[in-house]
Amino acid sequence: MKKNEKKAFKLWGKGAKLYGGESAYYYGLCYAKGIGVKQNLVKAEKYLQIALSGGFVLAKTAISDLKYYNDIA
């Protein structure tokens, strides 16, 4: 199967806006790592917070890592 990062990014975005939770987590990771989109740490944190609010607990670790490794307050 061919990898299509831009398409995956768009699909995670639709899911994040409709459902939050896991979709918002992966959407935030795309922003954090620049997968299918230009890296944007502010948006990454925003969607990871949405994921955490939606009960996706892995987002807590991702937020901590994002802040630690990128010196975000």
N, C-alpha and C positions, 0 to 999 in steps of 0.2 A: 504494500500500500504506500502510495506517495504521501510524503509529509507536506502539509500545507499550513504553515504557522499563521498566516494572515486570516485564513478561513476559520481556524480554531479560535483565534482571538475574537473574531466577530461573534462566533457562536457562544463562547463563554460570556461575552458581554451581554448578549440577549438573555441568557439564563440568569446572569447576575442581576439584571434590572427587573426580571420577572419574579425570581424566586429567592435571590440572596444565597445564603449558606455556601454550599460547596462550589457552586458556579462563581460566586463572588470571590471565593478563595483562589481559584485558578485564574480568574480574570486579574486579580491583584498580583499574582505571581508573574503573569505575562508582563504587566507594567513594571514590576520590580526587576525582571531579568531582560526586558526588551525583546520578548518573544512575540513576533508578529506586529510589533508596534515599537515606537521609540521609547526608550526607558523613561519612566516618570515616577519618581519615588513618592511624590505627594499623592498621586492617584493610586499608586500601589497600596499605600497605607489606608487610604479611604476605603477601597474595596475589601481589604483585609479586615478592617473594622466592621464593615457590613457583614462579612462572613462570620466574624466572631459574634456579632449581635444576633445572627441567624442560627447560632448554636454550633457552628463548625469550629470545634476547639483547637484544631491544628493551626488555625489562624493566629492564635495567641503566640505561639512559638515563632511563626513567620514574622509577626509584627516586631517581636523582640529582636530577632535576627536582623531585620531590616534596619532597625534603629541602631543596633550595635555596630554592624559592619559598614553602615553608611553614615554614621555620626549624625543621626537625626534625633532631635530632642523631642 
